[in-house]
Amino acid sequence: MSNAFAPSPFEDIEDEFDLDMGYADPDGPVPTEGAIESHPVADDRAPLRFSAPVSAAPAGPSAYPAGEATQVPAVSDFNPVGDLVAGAAAAFSPPALGAHAAEVSVPRIAIHVFAERQDTLASAERAGQDRRLSRATTQIRVGGVAAAIEAYRHEPTPPLIIVECLKDPQTLLWEVDQLAEVCDAGTKVVIIGATNDILLFRELMRRGVSEYLVAPIQPLQLISAIGGLFADPAQPFVGRSIAFVGARGGAGASSVAHNTAYAMSERIGANTVIVDYDLPFGTAGLDFNQDPLNGVADALSQPDRLDPVLLDRMMVRCTDKLSLFAAPATLDTDWDVSPEAFEEVTTQIRSTAPFVILDLPHLWSSWMRRTLIAADEVVVVATPDLASLRNAKNMIDLIKQGRPNDAPPRLVLNQVGVPGRPEIPAKEFGNALGVHPSLIIPFDAKVFGAAANNGQMILDAGAKSKAAEAFQTLAQIVSRRELPQLAAPKGKAAARSMLSGLFRKKT
C-alpha cells in the first residue's frame, strides 16, 4: 500500500500520549512490570494508514484527562465526532439502535469479514442475510488480522474489511499497522476488539480505521456500522416504508391502508404518501374521490428518469399532508413490470415524505416478495376465517425468514363481528400464527359503506365510531408517534392518550 497519507486530524492526542498514556511499541523494549511505555508521538508517530479518514477531531483540551480510565460504548453507531466533542460516551439503547438500522442503505459493494469468535461469525452471517445488505456481497472467513493479511498478499482488497482481533491493545495496533501494508487505497476497515478503551479507539481512528466495535456484537450493530460508513450525504433523508397486504381477497387491506395513512396525516400531522401498486384494480383514487391518474404506471415505465420535480407532477395532493400515487385501474395493459422497477420507484418515493404507505395487491410474484421483505414494516390484514388464517401464516412465515433481524409483521384482524358468520376467535387466530393481533377492527357496514360510496375516510364519515378510533390507534403504532394533545379546559387536567406511555420518546 502507498504511504502518501494525510496528516492526522487528532493533534490533541499527542499531549495525552506524551503523559505515558499510550500503548507500547511492539518493536521496542518490553516494559517492566507496573510501568507503562508511551507510544511514539510527534515526528515518529504512526501515520494515517487507511483510506477512511475521520472527518473531524475533538477541539481544544481533551475531554478525557490523563490517567482516567474511560469506556467507549460498545455499539456500532457510536459517533467519534459528536460524542467525543460532547464528552459523552453513553451507550445507545436497543430501540434507538434498531431505529437507526432501519434507515440503513448499503450500496452494491463486496464486504469481507474475518472473525475469531463463533458468535461473531454467527452475527456476521445473519447480518449478511439481512434485507438492508441485500445489494452487498458478504464473504465470511474464519481467522483474525493474520488471516486477512495472508489473504490480501495474493488478492485485491474489497471496499470494506471487517476484522476481529481479541488480543491486547498493543498487539492489536501492531497488527493493524501490518494490515495497512497490504490494503489497497480506498479500503475501509472496521475492527472488532475485546478492549473497551477510549484511548485505543482514538489510536485506531488516528490510523484511519473507520470504526471500532467491542465484542460481542449483534447483527444490527454490524448493519448500522456498515450503513454509517457508506451513507450518502447528498441524500440524507429516507422515509419509512410501511407495506399493507391482505391475507386474502376482500380482507380490506386497501381500506385499512388508506384510512391509516389519512389518520397519520390528519391526526398525527405527518407528511404521508400512499402508493397504490394494484395497477389494474387499485381503489385509492376512488376512496379519496380523485381522478385515477397514471401516476404509478408512469413512474414504473421510466424509473431511471425519476427526480423530485417529476415525482411531484405524478402525485395527487389529497390534503396538505397527504399525497397519492394512484393506480390507473385499467385492463388495457398487461402490466408486465420488472421487480427492479418497483424497487427503484419505491426508493425514489421514500425521499419525498417521512412515511410511505405501500398498498399492495393480493397476488404473489417476485416483486411482491421483494417489496414485502424490503419494507421497514409490514402489516398483514386478515379476516377471522380459515382461508385468511392459512394465507396469513404462509405470508408471515416467509417474511420472518426473509427478515431475520426485524420484528415480525403486524397482524390486523378486520371485519370482526359480522352478524351470523362463524369466526375464529382473535386469541386462537393469533396463537396459530405466533403473532397476536396488533388491532381488531369491528365490522360496521353502515359507516364503511357510506364512506366508500362518498369517497370519504372513516375519520370523516364516522369520526366517533370504533373503527375511526381503531385507525387512529394503528396510525400511532406504525408511525411510532403520539396524537397531538389538545389544550385542556381551564381548571381541568389535560386529557392524555392511553398510548402516551407507549409512544413517549425517552430522553
SVG drawing of the C-alpha trace seen along z (x, -y; Angstrom):
<svg xmlns="http://www.w3.org/2000/svg" viewBox="-77 -28 91 51">
<polyline fill="none" stroke="black" stroke-width="0.4" points="0.0,0.0 1.2,-3.5 2.2,-5.6 1.0,-9.0 -1.2,-9.7 -2.8,-12.9 -1.7,-14.2 -3.7,-13.0 -6.6,-15.3 -6.1,-14.2 -3.5,-16.8 -4.5,-16.9 -3.8,-13.2 -0.1,-13.9 -0.3,-15.6 -2.1,-12.6 0.3,-10.1 3.3,-12.2 2.0,-11.7 2.6,-7.9 -1.0,-7.2 -0.3,-5.4 0.5,-1.8 3.9,-0.3 5.6,0.1 5.8,3.9 9.1,3.5 10.7,1.6 11.9,2.8 9.5,4.7 8.3,2.5 8.9,3.7 6.1,4.8 3.9,1.9 5.4,-0.5 3.6,-2.0 5.7,-2.5 4.5,-5.6 3.6,-5.3 6.0,-7.3 4.4,-10.6 5.4,-13.9 7.6,-13.3 7.8,-9.5 4.2,-8.8 2.3,-6.4 0.7,-7.9 -2.9,-7.8 -2.8,-4.4 -6.2,-3.5 -8.2,-5.5 -11.2,-6.1 -10.2,-9.3 -12.1,-10.6 -13.9,-13.8 -13.1,-15.9 -11.4,-15.8 -12.2,-16.9 -11.1,-20.5 -9.3,-22.1 -8.3,-20.2 -9.1,-16.6 -12.4,-15.6 -10.6,-12.7 -7.9,-13.7 -4.7,-11.7 -4.7,-8.8 -8.5,-8.5 -9.9,-5.2 -12.8,-5.9 -15.0,-3.4 -16.2,-3.7 -19.7,-2.5 -19.7,1.0 -22.2,0.1 -21.9,-0.4 -23.5,-3.8 -21.0,-5.4 -20.1,-8.8 -16.4,-9.5 -17.0,-13.2 -20.2,-14.2 -19.8,-12.0 -16.1,-12.8 -16.6,-16.5 -19.5,-16.4 -17.5,-14.3 -20.3,-11.8 -19.6,-8.1 -23.0,-6.8 -24.3,-3.6 -27.3,-3.7 -30.5,-1.9 -31.6,1.1 -34.7,-0.7 -32.5,-3.6 -30.1,-1.3 -32.9,0.6 -34.5,-2.6 -31.1,-3.7 -30.6,-0.3 -33.9,-0.6 -32.7,-3.6 -29.5,-1.9 -28.9,-1.6 -25.8,0.2 -24.6,0.0 -23.5,2.8 -20.1,3.5 -18.1,6.5 -17.6,7.0 -15.1,9.4 -15.4,10.5 -12.6,12.2 -13.9,13.4 -12.4,15.3 -15.4,15.9 -18.2,18.2 -20.8,15.7 -19.2,13.1 -19.3,15.5 -23.0,16.1 -23.8,12.4 -21.9,11.6 -23.8,14.4 -27.1,13.1 -26.2,9.5 -25.2,10.7 -28.7,12.2 -30.4,9.0 -32.6,7.1 -30.5,3.9 -27.4,5.7 -29.2,7.4 -27.3,5.4 -23.9,6.1 -21.9,9.3 -20.7,10.6 -17.9,13.1 -17.2,14.6 -13.9,16.2 -12.5,17.8 -9.5,16.0 -8.4,12.6 -6.0,10.0 -3.3,12.5 -5.7,14.4 -6.7,11.1 -3.0,10.1 -2.2,13.5 -5.3,13.3 -4.6,9.9 -1.0,10.6 -2.4,12.5 -5.7,10.7 -7.0,7.2 -8.9,5.8 -12.7,5.1 -14.3,1.7 -14.9,2.9 -12.9,5.3 -14.3,6.2 -11.6,7.9 -11.8,9.3 -8.8,9.2 -9.2,10.3 -5.6,9.6 -4.2,6.9 -4.3,3.3 -0.5,3.2 -0.7,6.3 -3.9,5.0 -2.3,1.8 0.8,3.6 -1.4,6.0 -3.5,3.1 -0.3,1.5 0.6,4.7 -2.8,4.9 -2.4,1.4 0.6,2.5 -1.5,4.9 -4.6,2.8 -5.5,1.0 -6.3,-2.7 -10.0,-3.3 -10.5,-0.3 -12.4,-1.0 -11.6,1.1 -13.8,2.0 -12.1,3.5 -13.8,5.8 -11.8,6.0 -12.1,7.0 -10.9,3.8 -13.4,1.1 -11.0,-1.8 -11.3,-5.3 -7.5,-5.6 -7.4,-2.5 -10.4,-3.9 -8.5,-7.2 -5.4,-5.4 -7.3,-3.3 -9.1,-6.4 -5.7,-8.2 -4.5,-5.3 -7.5,-5.7 -9.7,-2.8 -13.3,-3.6 -15.0,-2.1 -14.2,-0.1 -16.7,2.3 -16.4,4.2 -17.2,7.9 -19.7,9.4 -21.6,7.8 -25.2,8.1 -26.3,8.2 -28.0,4.8 -24.8,3.3 -22.8,4.5 -25.5,3.4 -25.6,-0.1 -21.9,-0.4 -21.7,0.6 -24.6,-1.7 -23.0,-4.6 -19.7,-4.2 -21.5,-4.3 -24.2,-6.9 -24.6,-9.4 -24.5,-13.0 -26.3,-14.2 -29.3,-12.0 -29.7,-12.2 -33.4,-11.7 -35.1,-8.4 -38.8,-7.9 -40.1,-4.8 -42.0,-2.4 -45.0,-0.6 -46.5,2.2 -50.1,3.3 -51.1,6.6 -54.3,8.7 -54.2,12.3 -56.9,13.0 -59.0,11.1 -61.7,8.9 -59.9,8.7 -59.9,4.9 -56.2,4.3 -56.6,1.3 -59.2,-0.3 -57.1,0.2 -54.0,-1.2 -55.8,-4.3 -57.6,-5.1 -54.4,-4.6 -52.5,-6.9 -55.2,-9.5 -55.1,-9.3 -51.3,-9.7 -51.5,-12.8 -54.6,-14.5 -54.5,-13.4 -50.7,-13.0 -49.7,-15.6 -47.1,-13.6 -46.5,-14.1 -47.5,-10.8 -47.6,-9.3 -49.9,-6.5 -48.6,-4.3 -51.3,-2.1 -49.4,0.8 -52.6,2.6 -52.3,1.4 -55.4,3.0 -57.8,2.8 -56.5,0.1 -59.1,-1.8 -57.0,-4.7 -58.4,-7.1 -62.0,-6.1 -61.5,-6.1 -60.2,-9.7 -62.6,-10.9 -59.7,-11.7 -59.3,-11.1 -57.2,-7.9 -54.2,-9.4 -51.5,-7.1 -49.0,-8.2 -47.7,-4.8 -47.8,-3.4 -45.9,-6.4 -43.2,-6.1 -42.8,-2.4 -42.4,-2.9 -39.5,-5.3 -37.9,-4.6 -34.4,-5.9 -35.8,-9.3 -37.5,-10.0 -36.4,-13.1 -38.2,-15.3 -39.8,-17.5 -41.2,-14.6 -42.4,-12.8 -44.3,-15.9 -46.1,-16.1 -47.1,-12.5 -48.6,-12.8 -52.1,-13.9 -52.3,-16.0 -55.3,-15.0 -54.7,-17.2 -51.9,-19.5 -50.0,-16.5 -51.3,-13.5 -50.3,-12.8 -51.4,-9.9 -49.7,-7.8 -52.9,-6.4 -53.1,-3.3 -54.5,-3.6 -57.2,-0.9 -57.5,0.2 -57.2,3.6 -55.9,2.2 -52.3,3.2 -50.8,6.5 -48.6,4.5 -45.5,6.7 -43.2,4.6 -39.8,5.8 -39.1,6.2 -36.2,3.7 -38.6,1.0 -40.8,1.5 -37.7,1.3 -36.4,-1.8 -39.8,-3.6 -40.3,-2.8 -36.8,-4.0 -37.4,-7.3 -40.7,-7.9 -39.3,-7.3 -37.2,-10.5 -40.4,-12.6 -42.0,-12.1 -41.3,-10.7 -43.9,-7.9 -44.7,-6.0 -47.7,-3.6 -47.5,-0.8 -50.9,0.5 -50.1,4.0 -52.5,6.2 -53.5,9.7 -51.2,11.6 -47.9,13.3 -44.9,12.6 -41.2,11.9 -41.7,8.1 -44.3,8.7 -41.9,10.9 -39.1,8.4 -41.3,5.4 -42.6,7.1 -39.1,8.2 -37.6,4.7 -40.3,2.7 -39.4,1.2 -42.7,2.5 -45.3,5.0 -49.0,5.1 -50.9,8.2 -54.7,7.6 -56.8,10.7 -60.4,11.6 -61.3,14.2 -61.7,17.2 -59.8,20.3 -58.6,19.1 -57.1,15.9 -55.5,18.0 -53.8,20.3 -52.6,17.5 -51.5,15.2 -49.4,18.0 -47.7,18.6 -47.0,14.9 -45.8,14.3 -43.5,17.3 -41.9,16.3 -41.5,12.7 -39.9,13.7 -37.5,15.9 -36.5,13.1 -36.2,10.6 -34.3,12.4 -33.2,9.2 -36.6,7.4 -39.7,7.5 -42.4,9.9 -45.1,8.4 -48.1,6.8 -51.4,8.6 -54.7,6.6 -58.0,8.5 -60.6,6.7 -64.3,7.1 -64.7,8.8 -68.2,9.4 -70.2,9.9 -73.7,11.0 -74.4,14.7 -70.9,15.5 -68.9,18.2 -65.5,16.7 -62.2,17.9 -61.6,16.1 -58.9,13.5 -56.9,15.3 -56.9,18.6 -56.1,16.8 -53.0,15.2 -51.9,18.3 -51.9,20.3 -49.8,17.6 -47.4,16.9 -48.3,13.2 -51.0,11.7 -53.2,9.1 -52.0,5.5 -55.5,4.3 -59.0,5.6 -61.3,3.6 -65.1,4.2 -67.4,4.8 -69.5,1.7 -71.3,2.0 -73.1,-1.4 -70.0,-3.5 -67.7,-1.7 -70.4,-1.6 -71.2,-5.3 -67.5,-6.3 -66.8,-4.1 -69.8,-5.5 -69.0,-9.1 -65.2,-8.9 -64.6,-9.7 -62.3,-8.3 -63.8,-6.8 -62.4,-9.6 -64.7,-12.0 -67.7,-9.7 -67.9,-8.3 -65.5,-10.3 -66.9,-8.8 -67.1,-5.2 -65.0,-2.4 -63.4,-1.9 -62.2,-5.6 -60.7,-5.1 -59.0,-1.9 -57.4,-3.6 -56.0,-6.4 -54.5,-3.7 -53.0,-1.9 -51.6,-5.2 -49.8,-5.7 -48.5,-2.2 -47.0,-2.1 -45.7,-5.7 -44.4,-5.4 -45.8,-8.9 -48.5,-10.2 -51.6,-12.1 -51.1,-15.8 -52.5,-16.8 -55.4,-19.2 -55.4,-22.1 -57.2,-21.2 -60.2,-23.3 -59.3,-25.7 -59.5,-24.1 -59.1,-20.6 -56.1,-18.5 -55.3,-17.9 -56.6,-14.6 -53.8,-12.1 -53.7,-9.4 -54.0,-5.9 -51.0,-5.1 -48.9,-8.1 -46.7,-5.9 -46.0,-3.6 -45.1,-6.2 -43.4,-8.8 -39.9,-9.4 -37.3,-8.6 -34.8,-11.3"/>
</svg>
